[in-house]
Amino acid sequence: MGNYEEATRLLSNGVQHSPKNGDMLGRLGWLEYLQGNDGAALLHMETAVSVQPNNTNYLLGATLVAWHAQRYSQATQYATRLTTLLPNNAVAHYLLGLTNYYQQQTDQANTSFELARSLDPSPDNTYMFLTRQRGYLAGQEQTLPKPLTDGETAVHELAIIETARGIGWLELNNLTEAQAALQTGILLNPQTPDAWLAFAQTSYHLGNYNHVHQQLTTIQIRFPDITQTSAYLALRGWTSLRQGDVSTAFDQFTQWQTIAPQNPLPYHALGWAYVALGDCTAAHTAFQQAITLGYETADPLATPSETPQTGLATCP
């Protein structure tokens, strides 16, 4: 799919032919949200829930979209249903607490927050992948952080948790789970650049390169400072290279090498850009520099067959 609008059009057509398809309705809801169409997003999420009222994924989406649209009473109804279906799920109670808080129902909010804190997360719990900034390791920490009862801070905390969970799944190459968690993180706090960038990375690994470019454009508008970071330059460069835009790839990789001159990865990437340009002499120099600097850990954006050694063999 080339962009959100095209994806929305295709899913809308699908929903017209299969109006009871909860999966398409849920996906359409997320797409509408990402385009800022809260009303349409909520409508699709509501319909998905009406089709499958016990589907916790749809209930989660409906809760979050209703909360974001400031339909707090409606969000509370969905969150309450979610806690009924998932009575031992900390996140469900945490979300219910948030919806209570925004309706100034402080006692109910505190009860939900305390219950969320008391629940011991299982390995599949949302709290499993806590952000490294909080000093936790993905998949290893089993202790819940103390939830905050201040509404805005609580929202940001949950956004951090979802983003970290998505990044954890991304590192484990579970792209479906990664996208779902990162979408939630973006929904809770659209001003989280790490979530947007990781979401673009999942699109890259799924081969949706046009989608990646659109997401990178959004990042460039929302977070202009991010465009000068290694992560952004690497992703834009490799995406451009995949699409045959060698000039842009070379420019991004060169900027990356400039800000990280001791990192072997930009030299490795430059080597493949030179291969695409047919400049084997420059490619050899770049690949050799990557090896000299200690290229050991594979570039996460390269394929397993794209290493400095294979590059040297490809361009003799």
N, C-alpha and C positions, 0 to 999 in steps of 0.2 A: 504494500500500500504506500502510495507516494506521500500522503500527508493525512492529517487528522480529518480534513473535510472529505477526502475520498473515502477514508475508512468509515466515516459517519454515514456517507451516502450508501455505501455497500451494506452496512449493517441495517440501516433504515429500510432498505429494500428487502433485506432478509426478514426483518420483523413484520413487514407488511404481508409477506407470504406465510410466515410462521409466528403469528402474534402471541403464541403461548410458549415461545422458546425463551426460557429464563436466562440461558447463557448469553444469547445475543442481546437480550434486554439489559442484562447487567453490564456487558461490555460497552453497549451503546451509552449507558448511563455514565460510565467512566470517561468515555471519549467526549461527551457533552460537557462534563465537568472540566476536563483539561482545556476546553475551549472557552471556559468562563460562562457556560450556559447552565446556571444552577437550576433554573426552573425545569428545563427539558431533562436535565440529569436526574432530578428528583422524580419526575413523572415516570421515567423508564425504570428507576429503581423501585418505585412503588408498584409498578406493574409486575416486575420480576418477583417481588415479595407476594403479590396477590396470586401469582401463578404457583409459586412454591413457598408457602408461608413458613415452612420449617427449614428453609435453606439458610443456614447461618451466614454464608458468604453474601447473599443478597441482603440479609438483614443488617449485616455490618455496613455494606455500602449505603443502604438507605439511611441508617443512623448517621453516618458521617456526612452524607450529602445534605440531609435535613438539618443537621447541626450547623454546617457551613452556611446554609441558606437562612440561618437564624429561625428556623421552624422548630424551636426548642421543645414544645409540647409534643409535636409529631416525632421528633428524635427520641424523646423519652419513651414513647410507646414502642418504638422499634428496639431501643436499648433494653427495655424491660422484657420484651419478648426474647431478646438475645440471652439475657441472664437466665430466663426460664429454661431455655434449651441448653444453655451452657452454664449451669450453676456453679461450676468449679473453675471457670475461666476468668482469670484476673482482669484481662483486658475488657471483657464484657461489662464487668462491674465498674471498671475505671471509666468507661464511656458513659455508663448510666450516671455515675457521679458528676461527670462534666455537664450532662444535660440538666441534671438537677441544679447544679451550681448556677448555670446561666438563667435559671428561672427563680433564683434567689431562694432556693430550697436548701439552705445550708445544712440542716441536720441530716436530710436524706443524702446529700452529697458526701458529707463526712462519713456516714455509715458505709456508703459504697466504696469510698476511697480506702477506709480501714479494712473492709472485707477484701478488696483487691490486694492490699498489702499483706494480709494474713495468709492468702492462698500460696501454697508451695508450687512453683511452676514445674511442670513436667518438661522433658526434653523438647516437646513439640509446642511449648507455650510461646506466645509472642515475646515474652520477656527474655527468651533464650539468647537472642543476639543483641546484647546491650552494647552500646557504642564504646569504642576503645577510649574515647575521651574521658569516660567515666571510670576507666581502669578495669573494665571487664574484658574477658576474652570470649569470642563468639563460641557458643556451644559448651562452655565450661563453667560459667558462673551460674549458680542456682539460687542466688539470693536476690529478692526484689529490692529495688531502691525505694526509699520512703516516698510515697506519692505526696505531691504538694496539693494543698486545697485551694490555692489561688488559681482561678480559672485559666487565665492566659498562660501562666507558667506551666500548669498541668498539660495544656494543649501542646505546648512546645516540648515538654518532656516526652509525651507520647509520640510526637512527630520524630524526635530523636531516636526513640526506641524502634519505631517502625522503619526508619531509614537505616539504622544499624542492622536490623534484622534482614532488610533487603540486600544490603551490602554483603552480609554473611552468606545469604543464599546465592548471591552472585559469585562469590568466591568458591562456593561449592558447586557452581555450574548448574544450579537448579533455577533456570531462568523464569519459569512460570511463577514459582513462589517469590522470586526476587521482584518481578514486576508488580505482583499483587501488593507486597509490603511497601514498595517504593511509591506506588500510586497512593496508598493510604498516607504515607509520610508527606507527600506533596499536598494531598487534600487537607491534612491537618495544619500544615504550615507551608504555603507556597513559596515562602522566602527561605527555603532550605536548599542552597546550591548543591550540596552533596547528593541530595535525593535526585535532583534533576539530572546531574551528571551520571550518576549510577544508572538511572532509568535509561538514559541514552546509551550507556554501555550494554545494557541488556538488549536493546534494539540492534546494536552492532553485532552482538554474538548470535542474534536470530537472523542476521543477514538483511535486515530492513534498513539499508543504508540511506535511502531517501528520508526515512523517518528520523534517522540519526541527525541528518543535516537540519531538519526542521527543529528538532529538539535543541541542537546546538545554537541555532539562531535565537530560540527563546531564551536560552541561557545567556547569550551575548547581550540581549536586551535587558534582561532582569539583573544580571550580575556581570557587568563589564569587566570587573577586575579578574574574574575567573579565566578570561580568555588569555591571560598571560601566565597561566599555571601549566605545569608539565602534563597534568591529567587531561586538560582541555586540548592542548596542542597535540598531544599524542593521539587522542581520539579523533580529532578533526583530520589530522594528517593521514592516519590509517584508513579512515572512511573515504577520504578523497582518493587515496591510492587504489582502494577496492573499486572505485567507480571510474578509474582511468583518468582522473584529474591530477596528473603527476605534478603539474606546476604548483597547485595549491598544497599538495602533500609535501613537496620539497620545501616550500616556504614555511609550513608549520613545523616540519622536522628541524629545519635550520634554526628557527626561533627556540625550539625545545633544546637543541644542543647548546645554544648560546646561554640559556639560563641554567643549564645543568651540564657543564663541560666535563664533569668527572663521572657522569652516568653513562654506562655502556649502551643503554637502550636507544637513545636518539641516534647514535652512530649506526647501530644495527638497522634502525628504520631508514636512515639516510641511505644506507647501502642498498636497500631494496628499491628506494626511489631512483637511485642511480642505475640500478639494473633495468628498471622500467624505461629510463631515458636512453639506455644502451651505452652508458659510459662505464665500461668495465674497469678502467683504471681508477676512477674515483670510487667506484663500488668496492674495489679491493682495499683501498685506503681506509674507507669507512668501516668495513667488516673487520679489518685487522685492528683498528683502533678499538672497536667494541670488544674484541678478544683480549687486547692488552689491558683494558680497563676492568676485565674480569667478568665478561658476560657468562653467567652461570644459570641464573633464574630466567626461565623463558619469558619473553615479552607476552603479557596476557592478551594483547591485541593481535599478536601474530599467530599463524597456524603452527602446529608442531613441526611442520617441514620447513618453516622459515626461521633458520638460524644463521649465524655468521658463517658457519662451516658449509652449509648447503648453498649459501649465497656465493661463496668463493667458488664452489664447484659449478654453480649455474652460469657464472660469468667468468670463464677462464681467461 
